[in-house]
Amino acid sequence: MITYNTENVAMPKIRRRDTSAWIRQVAARHGFTVGDVAYIFCDDERILDVNRQYLQHDYYTDIITFDYTEDRRIAGDIFISLDTVRSNAEQFHTTYEQELHRVIIHGILHLCGINDKGPGERAVMERHENEALALIESRVEG
């Protein structure tokens, strides 16, 4: 089950049913099924608290993914700072909705085992993000 929750922010305007179907489609393309995935949309201060408490990192970020995946069934808690999503959209000259979708699927790709910190991994992650974003755009338009 995919759930969408908020802490300190209003729920973003996403089409939950379509977004959940998209997430399942992307996971399936990577050979996974979707178990319990909880999105927690929050503000910068909350994500900073999570980053400090659980990862011992003292900085803001757009997303933190806690991975509980077993076998080929993804599961996890995905914290997303809507403040940082908004500022990233401006910085990268994209819409808030596109950036939000990118971050939503970024967490799922992490749960599918795709990383972005090592040499060459960022380019692989971006390619998978772009492929996934093409799928959601065709869903919304279709």
Contacts in CASP RR format, 6 or more apart in sequence:
PFRMAT RR
TARGET T0000
AUTHOR 0000-0000-0000
METHOD contacts of the structure
MODEL  1
MITYNTENVAMPKIRRRDTSAWIRQVAARHGFTVGDVAYIFCDDERILDV
NRQYLQHDYYTDIITFDYTEDRRIAGDIFISLDTVRSNAEQFHTTYEQEL
HRVIIHGILHLCGINDKGPGERAVMERHENEALALIESRVEG
1 35 0 8 1.000
1 36 0 8 1.000
1 37 0 8 1.000
2 19 0 8 1.000
2 20 0 8 1.000
2 23 0 8 1.000
2 34 0 8 1.000
2 37 0 8 1.000
2 38 0 8 1.000
2 39 0 8 1.000
3 36 0 8 1.000
3 37 0 8 1.000
3 38 0 8 1.000
3 39 0 8 1.000
4 11 0 8 1.000
4 14 0 8 1.000
4 16 0 8 1.000
4 39 0 8 1.000
4 41 0 8 1.000
5 38 0 8 1.000
5 39 0 8 1.000
5 40 0 8 1.000
5 41 0 8 1.000
6 40 0 8 1.000
6 41 0 8 1.000
6 42 0 8 1.000
7 40 0 8 1.000
7 41 0 8 1.000
7 42 0 8 1.000
7 43 0 8 1.000
7 46 0 8 1.000
8 42 0 8 1.000
8 43 0 8 1.000
8 45 0 8 1.000
8 46 0 8 1.000
9 41 0 8 1.000
9 42 0 8 1.000
9 43 0 8 1.000
9 82 0 8 1.000
9 83 0 8 1.000
11 41 0 8 1.000
12 41 0 8 1.000
12 82 0 8 1.000
12 100 0 8 1.000
13 97 0 8 1.000
14 100 0 8 1.000
14 104 0 8 1.000
15 140 0 8 1.000
18 136 0 8 1.000
18 139 0 8 1.000
18 140 0 8 1.000
19 101 0 8 1.000
19 104 0 8 1.000
19 136 0 8 1.000
21 139 0 8 1.000
22 105 0 8 1.000
22 132 0 8 1.000
22 135 0 8 1.000
22 136 0 8 1.000
22 139 0 8 1.000
23 34 0 8 1.000
23 37 0 8 1.000
23 104 0 8 1.000
23 105 0 8 1.000
23 108 0 8 1.000
24 33 0 8 1.000
24 34 0 8 1.000
25 135 0 8 1.000
26 105 0 8 1.000
26 108 0 8 1.000
26 109 0 8 1.000
26 112 0 8 1.000
26 132 0 8 1.000
26 135 0 8 1.000
27 33 0 8 1.000
27 34 0 8 1.000
27 74 0 8 1.000
27 108 0 8 1.000
27 111 0 8 1.000
27 112 0 8 1.000
29 131 0 8 1.000
30 109 0 8 1.000
30 112 0 8 1.000
30 113 0 8 1.000
30 114 0 8 1.000
31 72 0 8 1.000
31 112 0 8 1.000
32 69 0 8 1.000
32 72 0 8 1.000
32 73 0 8 1.000
32 74 0 8 1.000
32 111 0 8 1.000
32 112 0 8 1.000
33 72 0 8 1.000
33 73 0 8 1.000
33 74 0 8 1.000
34 73 0 8 1.000
34 74 0 8 1.000
35 73 0 8 1.000
35 74 0 8 1.000
35 75 0 8 1.000
36 68 0 8 1.000
36 75 0 8 1.000
36 76 0 8 1.000
37 74 0 8 1.000
37 75 0 8 1.000
37 76 0 8 1.000
37 78 0 8 1.000
37 108 0 8 1.000
37 111 0 8 1.000
38 76 0 8 1.000
38 77 0 8 1.000
38 78 0 8 1.000
39 78 0 8 1.000
39 80 0 8 1.000
39 104 0 8 1.000
40 77 0 8 1.000
40 78 0 8 1.000
40 79 0 8 1.000
40 80 0 8 1.000
41 80 0 8 1.000
41 82 0 8 1.000
42 50 0 8 1.000
42 79 0 8 1.000
42 80 0 8 1.000
42 81 0 8 1.000
42 82 0 8 1.000
43 81 0 8 1.000
43 82 0 8 1.000
43 83 0 8 1.000
44 60 0 8 1.000
44 81 0 8 1.000
44 83 0 8 1.000
44 84 0 8 1.000
46 79 0 8 1.000
46 81 0 8 1.000
47 60 0 8 1.000
47 61 0 8 1.000
47 62 0 8 1.000
47 64 0 8 1.000
47 79 0 8 1.000
47 80 0 8 1.000
47 81 0 8 1.000
47 84 0 8 1.000
48 58 0 8 1.000
48 59 0 8 1.000
48 60 0 8 1.000
50 64 0 8 1.000
50 79 0 8 1.000
51 57 0 8 1.000
51 58 0 8 1.000
51 59 0 8 1.000
51 60 0 8 1.000
51 61 0 8 1.000
51 64 0 8 1.000
52 58 0 8 1.000
54 64 0 8 1.000
54 66 0 8 1.000
55 64 0 8 1.000
60 81 0 8 1.000
60 84 0 8 1.000
61 81 0 8 1.000
61 84 0 8 1.000
62 80 0 8 1.000
62 81 0 8 1.000
62 84 0 8 1.000
62 85 0 8 1.000
62 88 0 8 1.000
62 103 0 8 1.000
63 78 0 8 1.000
63 79 0 8 1.000
63 80 0 8 1.000
63 81 0 8 1.000
63 103 0 8 1.000
63 106 0 8 1.000
63 107 0 8 1.000
64 78 0 8 1.000
64 79 0 8 1.000
65 76 0 8 1.000
65 77 0 8 1.000
65 78 0 8 1.000
65 79 0 8 1.000
65 106 0 8 1.000
65 107 0 8 1.000
65 110 0 8 1.000
65 111 0 8 1.000
66 76 0 8 1.000
66 77 0 8 1.000
66 78 0 8 1.000
66 79 0 8 1.000
67 75 0 8 1.000
67 76 0 8 1.000
67 110 0 8 1.000
67 111 0 8 1.000
68 75 0 8 1.000
68 76 0 8 1.000
68 77 0 8 1.000
69 75 0 8 1.000
69 76 0 8 1.000
69 111 0 8 1.000
69 113 0 8 1.000
74 108 0 8 1.000
74 111 0 8 1.000
74 112 0 8 1.000
75 111 0 8 1.000
76 111 0 8 1.000
78 104 0 8 1.000
78 107 0 8 1.000
78 108 0 8 1.000
80 100 0 8 1.000
80 103 0 8 1.000
80 104 0 8 1.000
82 100 0 8 1.000
85 96 0 8 1.000
85 99 0 8 1.000
85 100 0 8 1.000
85 103 0 8 1.000
86 96 0 8 1.000
86 99 0 8 1.000
88 99 0 8 1.000
88 103 0 8 1.000
89 95 0 8 1.000
89 96 0 8 1.000
89 98 0 8 1.000
89 99 0 8 1.000
89 100 0 8 1.000
92 99 0 8 1.000
94 102 0 8 1.000
98 133 0 8 1.000
101 133 0 8 1.000
101 136 0 8 1.000
102 129 0 8 1.000
102 133 0 8 1.000
105 129 0 8 1.000
105 132 0 8 1.000
105 133 0 8 1.000
105 136 0 8 1.000
106 125 0 8 1.000
106 129 0 8 1.000
108 132 0 8 1.000
109 125 0 8 1.000
109 128 0 8 1.000
109 129 0 8 1.000
109 132 0 8 1.000
110 116 0 8 1.000
114 121 0 8 1.000
114 124 0 8 1.000
114 125 0 8 1.000
114 128 0 8 1.000
115 121 0 8 1.000
115 125 0 8 1.000
116 122 0 8 1.000
116 124 0 8 1.000
116 125 0 8 1.000
END
